[in-house]
């Protein structure tokens, strides 16, 4: 019975996760990646993320798809220009 309930909770949490791809213009070095990562680590609704310097890409999973604008604002406030790709 517990395994059955565990599967239900896991499924629900997956369905609430949204994945977004963001282009980050101006991200040119590892220092930029570290600066962005530091800020993203402080945002509670981010499940996980990966930053790809060579592609100027951020792939991010968030718990509430309506908060993607907040993520974009956090990065824009660091001096980068963010474009939502999907």
N, C-alpha and C positions, 0 to 999 in steps of 0.2 A: 504494500500500500504506500509506504513512504517513497519508494522509487517512482511510483506513478505520480505522486504529488510533486516530487522534485523535478520531474520532466515538465510538468505544467508550468512551474515557476520559471524554469529556464527558458521555455518557449516564450512566455510573456515578456521576459526581459529582453530577449532578442528582437521581438516585434517592435519594441519601443525605441530601439537604437536606429539612428539615421546616419548614413555615411555620405560625406560630402568631399568633393575634390576642389581645392582652392589653388589658384595660381597666385604666387606672391612675387610681385615685381619689386626689384630692389634688394632681394635676398641674394647676396653675392659671395658670402664666405661662411665659414663655420661659426664665426662670432655672431653672425645674423641668425643662424640656426639656433644657437644657444640662447640668444636674446628672446626669440620667439618661443622656444621650448619653456623657458623660465616662466613666461607669462601664461602659457597654456596650462602648465602644471598647477597654477593657482585657480583655475576655473573648475568649479565643482561638477558641472554637468557634462564635462568631457569624459568619455569612457576611455578612449585611447586615440593616439594619433601617430603619424609617421611624417617626417619632413624629408623631402628629397631635394637636396641643394642643386644637383645637376639639372633637374627638371623644373626648379623653382615651384615645387608642388608640395602642398600639404594635403594629406588624406586624413580625415578626422571623423571619428564616431562620437556622436553626441546623443544624450538621453532624451532630448526634446528638440525635434526638428525646427520648431519655431524660434529657437535661440541661436540659429546660425548667424543672424545679423549681429548678435552680441560678440560672437567669435570674430567676425570680420572687423568689427569696431575695435576690439582689443588689438588686433594686428595692425590695423590702420593707424591707431594711436601710437604705435611704435615707429611710425614713419614709412611704412611699406604700403604699396597699393595692392589691394586684394581683389581678385575677380573670381566669382563663383563659376565653376565649370559645369556643374550639373544641378 
